[in-house]
């Protein structure tokens, strides 16, 4: 049931963000017809354009392999004040994000539970 609710919330939240023009044109994640490929094509296009006009190009890359450990603690405040979410929606997201834990199981072994 949680996957159904998660999907419904994702759809509604994406509609809200799109309808209120709250996503930048460079946002690729979680958008229809946008992907890692479209983001990389945009970067590649900028690199080629810069090279064509003899400009220096610098590219900084960020490894987000541990992104789960780097949760934005101000997320709820940003959702409220920057994106205008409030009431039941904000409380639902708050309840979804709090009191969570994670554990990895592989074969017959399990990691310790992290909160």
VOVO-526623 format. One line per field, with one value per residue: residue number from 1; residue in one letter; chain; x negated, y negated, z negated of N, C-alpha, C, O in turn. Coordinates in steps of 0.1 Angstrom, whole numbers, padded with zeros to 4 digits, always signed. Each point is the difference from the previous one (the first is absolute). Layout:
<rs>
seq [NUM|...]
type [A|...]
mol [A|...]
n_px [X|...]
n_py [Y|...]
n_pz [Z|...]
ca_px [X|...]
ca_py [Y|...]
ca_pz [Z|...]
c_px [X|...]
c_py [Y|...]
c_pz [Z|...]
o_px [X|...]
o_py [Y|...]
o_pz [Z|...]
</rs>
This chain:
<rs>
seq [1|2|3|4|5|6|7|8|9|10|11|12|13|14|15|16|17|18|19|20|21|22|23|24|25|26|27|28|29|30|31|32|33|34|35|36|37|38|39|40|41|42|43|44|45|46|47|48|49|50|51|52|53|54|55|56|57|58|59|60|61|62|63|64|65|66|67|68|69|70|71|72|73|74|75|76|77|78|79|80|81|82|83|84|85|86|87|88|89|90|91|92|93|94|95|96|97|98|99|100|101|102|103|104|105|106|107|108|109|110|111|112|113|114|115]
type [X|X|X|X|X|X|X|X|X|X|X|X|X|X|X|X|X|X|X|X|X|X|X|X|X|X|X|X|X|X|X|X|X|X|X|X|X|X|X|X|X|X|X|X|X|X|X|X|X|X|X|X|X|X|X|X|X|X|X|X|X|X|X|X|X|X|X|X|X|X|X|X|X|X|X|X|X|X|X|X|X|X|X|X|X|X|X|X|X|X|X|X|X|X|X|X|X|X|X|X|X|X|X|X|X|X|X|X|X|X|X|X|X|X|X]
mol [A|A|A|A|A|A|A|A|A|A|A|A|A|A|A|A|A|A|A|A|A|A|A|A|A|A|A|A|A|A|A|A|A|A|A|A|A|A|A|A|A|A|A|A|A|A|A|A|A|A|A|A|A|A|A|A|A|A|A|A|A|A|A|A|A|A|A|A|A|A|A|A|A|A|A|A|A|A|A|A|A|A|A|A|A|A|A|A|A|A|A|A|A|A|A|A|A|A|A|A|A|A|A|A|A|A|A|A|A|A|A|A|A|A|A]
n_px [-0008|-0015|-0001|+0016|-0003|-0014|+0008|+0013|-0010|-0007|+0015|+0009|-0013|+0000|+0018|-0001|-0013|+0010|+0015|-0012|+0000|+0007|+0009|-0019|-0006|-0009|+0019|-0017|-0012|+0002|-0015|+0021|-0003|+0001|-0020|-0004|+0015|+0021|+0002|+0001|+0021|+0014|-0002|+0010|+0022|+0006|+0001|+0018|+0018|+0001|+0005|+0022|+0005|-0005|+0019|-0005|-0009|+0016|-0013|+0019|-0016|+0021|-0015|+0015|-0022|-0010|+0007|-0001|-0021|+0007|+0008|+0014|-0018|-0011|-0005|-0002|-0020|-0016|+0000|-0009|-0021|-0010|+0005|-0006|-0019|+0021|+0002|+0020|+0003|+0004|+0022|+0012|-0001|+0013|+0022|+0003|+0001|+0021|-0018|-0013|+0006|-0020|+0007|-0021|+0014|-0015|+0013|-0019|-0008|-0004|+0008|-0018|+0011|+0007|-0009]
n_py [+0012|+0011|+0021|+0012|+0007|+0018|+0020|+0010|+0011|+0020|+0017|+0009|+0015|+0021|+0013|+0010|+0018|+0019|+0011|+0011|+0016|+0020|+0006|+0006|-0018|-0010|-0009|+0011|-0006|+0022|+0003|-0007|+0022|+0008|-0007|+0020|+0014|+0001|+0013|+0023|+0007|+0001|+0018|+0019|+0001|+0005|+0022|+0012|-0001|+0011|+0022|+0003|+0000|+0022|+0011|-0014|+0020|-0009|+0018|-0010|+0014|+0005|+0003|+0008|+0005|-0019|+0002|+0022|+0004|+0000|+0012|-0004|-0006|-0008|+0021|+0009|-0003|+0015|+0020|-0001|+0000|+0020|+0016|-0010|+0012|+0009|-0010|+0002|-0017|-0021|-0004|-0005|-0020|-0016|+0000|-0012|-0022|-0003|-0003|-0014|+0018|+0003|+0011|+0004|+0005|+0011|+0006|+0010|-0012|-0004|-0015|-0013|+0003|-0006|-0012]
n_pz [+0000|-0013|+0006|-0010|-0021|-0004|+0005|-0015|-0017|+0004|+0000|-0019|-0010|+0008|-0006|-0020|-0003|+0007|-0013|-0015|+0016|-0008|+0021|-0011|+0011|-0018|-0005|-0010|-0018|+0003|+0016|+0001|+0006|-0021|+0008|-0008|+0008|-0009|-0019|+0002|+0004|-0018|-0015|+0005|-0004|-0021|-0005|+0007|-0013|-0019|+0002|+0001|-0021|+0004|-0003|-0017|+0003|-0012|-0005|-0008|-0008|+0004|-0016|+0016|+0003|-0006|+0021|+0003|+0007|+0021|-0016|+0017|-0012|+0018|+0001|-0020|-0010|+0005|-0010|-0020|-0008|+0001|-0014|-0019|-0004|+0004|-0020|+0009|+0015|-0006|-0004|+0018|+0009|-0009|+0005|+0019|-0003|-0009|-0013|+0012|+0011|-0008|+0018|-0006|+0018|-0013|+0016|-0006|+0017|-0022|+0014|-0005|-0018|+0020|-0016]
ca_px [+0008|-0009|-0005|+0011|+0001|-0012|+0002|+0011|-0006|-0010|+0007|+0006|-0011|-0006|+0010|+0000|-0012|+0000|+0010|-0004|-0012|-0010|-0012|-0008|-0001|-0011|+0004|+0002|+0005|+0014|+0008|+0003|-0009|-0013|-0007|-0014|-0005|+0003|-0009|-0013|+0000|-0001|-0013|-0009|+0002|-0007|-0014|-0003|+0003|-0012|-0012|+0002|-0003|-0013|+0001|-0004|+0011|-0003|+0011|-0001|+0009|+0004|+0004|+0011|+0003|+0005|+0010|+0009|-0006|-0002|+0013|+0001|+0008|+0009|+0009|+0014|+0001|-0001|+0013|+0010|-0002|-0004|+0009|+0013|+0007|+0003|+0011|+0000|-0011|-0012|+0000|-0002|-0014|-0008|+0001|-0007|-0015|-0005|+0002|-0004|-0013|-0004|-0008|-0003|-0001|-0006|-0001|+0004|-0006|+0006|-0007|+0007|+0011|-0004|+0012]
ca_py [-0012|-0012|-0003|-0006|-0013|-0008|-0003|-0010|-0013|-0004|-0006|-0013|-0010|-0004|-0009|-0013|-0007|-0004|-0010|-0013|-0004|+0000|+0007|-0007|+0007|+0010|+0012|+0012|+0011|+0001|-0008|+0007|-0003|-0005|+0011|-0002|-0001|-0014|-0009|+0001|-0006|-0015|-0003|+0002|-0011|-0012|+0002|-0002|-0014|-0007|+0004|-0006|-0014|-0001|-0003|+0010|+0007|+0007|+0008|+0006|+0011|+0003|+0014|+0000|+0014|+0001|-0010|+0003|-0005|-0015|-0005|-0015|-0002|-0011|+0003|-0003|-0014|-0004|+0003|-0009|-0014|-0002|+0006|-0002|+0011|-0002|+0008|+0015|+0005|-0001|+0010|+0014|+0001|+0000|+0013|+0009|-0001|+0001|+0013|+0010|+0007|+0008|+0012|+0008|+0014|+0007|+0014|+0003|-0011|-0013|-0011|-0005|-0009|-0014|-0009]
ca_pz [+0000|-0001|+0014|+0007|-0006|+0004|+0014|+0000|-0005|+0009|+0011|-0004|-0003|+0013|+0006|-0008|+0003|+0014|+0002|-0007|+0006|-0011|+0003|+0009|+0013|+0000|-0009|+0008|-0008|-0003|+0010|+0012|+0011|-0004|-0006|+0000|+0014|+0005|-0007|+0006|+0014|-0002|-0003|+0012|+0009|-0005|+0002|+0014|+0003|-0006|+0007|+0013|-0002|-0006|-0014|-0009|-0006|-0012|-0003|-0013|-0002|-0014|-0002|-0010|-0003|-0013|-0001|-0011|-0012|+0001|+0001|-0002|-0012|+0001|+0010|-0004|+0000|+0014|+0006|-0005|+0003|+0014|+0009|-0004|-0005|-0014|-0004|+0000|+0009|-0007|-0011|+0005|+0004|-0013|-0006|+0008|-0002|-0013|-0006|+0010|-0002|+0011|-0003|+0012|-0002|+0012|-0003|-0014|-0009|+0000|-0006|-0011|+0003|-0001|-0001]
c_px [-0009|-0005|+0011|+0001|-0012|+0001|+0011|-0006|-0010|+0007|+0006|-0010|-0006|+0010|+0000|-0012|+0000|+0011|-0003|-0014|-0012|-0013|-0008|-0001|-0011|+0003|+0003|+0007|+0015|+0009|+0002|-0009|-0013|-0007|-0014|-0006|+0002|-0009|-0014|-0001|-0001|-0014|-0010|+0002|-0007|-0015|-0004|+0001|-0012|-0013|+0001|-0003|-0013|+0000|-0005|+0012|-0005|+0013|-0003|+0010|+0002|+0005|+0011|+0003|+0005|+0011|+0010|-0005|+0000|+0014|+0000|+0009|+0009|+0010|+0014|+0002|+0000|+0013|+0011|-0002|-0004|+0010|+0015|+0008|+0004|+0011|-0003|-0012|-0013|-0001|-0002|-0015|-0009|+0002|-0007|-0015|-0005|+0002|-0004|-0013|-0003|-0009|-0002|-0001|-0006|-0003|+0006|-0004|+0008|-0009|+0007|+0010|-0005|+0013|-0005]
c_py [-0013|-0004|-0007|-0015|-0008|-0004|-0011|-0014|-0005|-0007|-0014|-0011|-0005|-0010|-0014|-0008|-0005|-0011|-0013|-0005|-0001|+0009|-0008|+0008|+0010|+0012|+0012|+0012|-0001|-0009|+0009|-0005|-0007|+0012|-0004|-0002|-0015|-0010|+0001|-0006|-0016|-0004|+0001|-0011|-0013|+0001|-0003|-0015|-0009|+0003|-0008|-0015|-0002|-0004|+0012|+0007|+0008|+0008|+0006|+0011|+0003|+0015|+0001|+0015|+0002|-0011|+0002|-0006|-0015|-0007|-0015|-0002|-0012|+0002|-0004|-0015|-0006|+0003|-0009|-0014|-0002|+0005|-0001|+0012|-0002|+0010|+0015|+0005|-0001|+0009|+0014|+0002|+0001|+0014|+0011|+0000|+0002|+0015|+0011|+0007|+0007|+0012|+0007|+0014|+0006|+0014|+0003|-0011|-0013|-0010|-0004|-0010|-0014|-0009|-0014]
c_pz [+0000|+0014|+0007|-0005|+0005|+0015|+0002|-0004|+0010|+0012|-0003|-0003|+0013|+0007|-0006|+0004|+0014|+0002|-0006|+0005|-0011|+0003|+0010|+0013|+0000|-0009|+0009|-0007|-0002|+0009|+0012|+0011|-0003|-0007|-0002|+0013|+0005|-0008|+0006|+0013|-0002|-0004|+0012|+0010|-0005|+0002|+0014|+0004|-0005|+0008|+0014|-0001|-0008|-0015|-0008|-0006|-0013|-0004|-0014|-0001|-0015|-0001|-0011|-0003|-0015|-0003|-0011|-0013|-0001|+0002|-0004|-0012|+0000|+0011|-0003|+0000|+0015|+0007|-0004|+0005|+0015|+0010|-0004|-0004|-0014|-0004|+0000|+0009|-0008|-0012|+0004|+0004|-0013|-0006|+0008|-0002|-0014|-0005|+0009|-0004|+0013|-0004|+0014|-0003|+0013|-0004|-0014|-0010|+0002|-0007|-0013|+0005|-0002|+0000|+0005]
o_px [+0004|-0001|-0003|+0002|+0002|-0003|-0003|+0003|-0001|-0005|-0002|+0002|-0003|-0005|+0000|+0001|-0005|-0003|+0004|-0006|-0007|-0009|+0005|+0003|+0000|-0008|+0010|+0008|+0005|+0011|-0009|-0002|-0005|+0007|-0004|-0009|-0009|-0005|-0006|-0010|-0007|-0005|-0008|-0009|-0005|-0007|-0010|-0008|-0005|-0007|-0011|-0004|-0003|-0008|+0000|+0009|-0010|+0011|-0010|+0012|-0010|+0009|-0003|+0012|+0007|+0001|+0004|+0008|-0004|+0002|-0007|+0012|+0009|+0007|+0007|+0010|+0008|+0005|+0009|+0009|+0003|+0002|+0009|+0013|-0009|+0004|-0010|-0006|-0007|-0011|-0006|-0005|-0009|-0010|-0004|-0006|-0012|+0009|+0005|-0008|+0008|-0007|+0009|-0007|+0005|-0007|+0011|+0002|+0005|-0007|+0011|-0001|-0005|+0009|+0009]
o_py [-0010|-0012|-0009|-0009|-0012|-0012|-0010|-0010|-0012|-0011|-0009|-0011|-0012|-0009|-0010|-0012|-0011|-0010|-0011|-0009|-0010|+0000|-0006|+0012|+0009|+0009|-0001|+0007|-0011|-0004|+0007|-0012|-0007|+0008|-0011|-0008|-0006|-0010|-0011|-0006|-0006|-0010|-0009|-0005|-0008|-0010|-0006|-0005|-0008|-0010|-0004|-0006|-0011|-0007|+0012|-0007|+0007|-0005|+0007|-0002|-0001|+0004|-0004|+0003|+0010|-0005|-0009|-0004|-0006|-0008|-0004|+0002|-0001|-0009|-0006|-0005|-0009|-0008|-0004|-0006|-0011|-0005|+0004|-0001|-0005|+0009|+0005|+0010|+0010|+0006|+0008|+0011|+0008|+0006|+0010|+0010|+0003|+0007|+0012|-0006|+0002|-0001|+0001|+0004|-0003|+0003|-0004|+0002|-0003|+0003|+0004|-0006|-0003|+0003|-0009]
o_pz [+0006|+0003|+0008|+0008|+0004|+0003|+0008|+0006|+0002|+0005|+0007|+0004|+0001|+0006|+0007|+0003|+0003|+0007|+0005|-0006|+0000|-0009|+0010|+0000|+0008|-0001|+0009|+0005|-0003|-0004|+0005|+0002|+0008|-0007|+0003|+0002|+0006|+0006|+0001|+0004|+0008|+0006|+0002|+0006|+0008|+0003|+0003|+0008|+0007|+0002|+0005|+0010|-0005|-0004|+0005|-0004|+0001|+0001|-0002|+0003|-0007|+0007|-0012|-0003|-0003|-0011|-0006|-0009|-0010|+0008|-0009|+0000|-0008|+0004|+0009|+0005|+0003|+0008|+0008|+0006|+0005|+0011|+0007|+0000|-0008|+0008|-0004|-0004|+0000|-0003|-0006|-0003|-0001|-0005|-0006|+0000|-0001|+0004|-0002|-0007|+0009|-0010|+0008|-0010|+0011|-0009|-0003|-0012|+0010|-0009|-0003|+0010|-0011|+0008|+0000]
</rs>
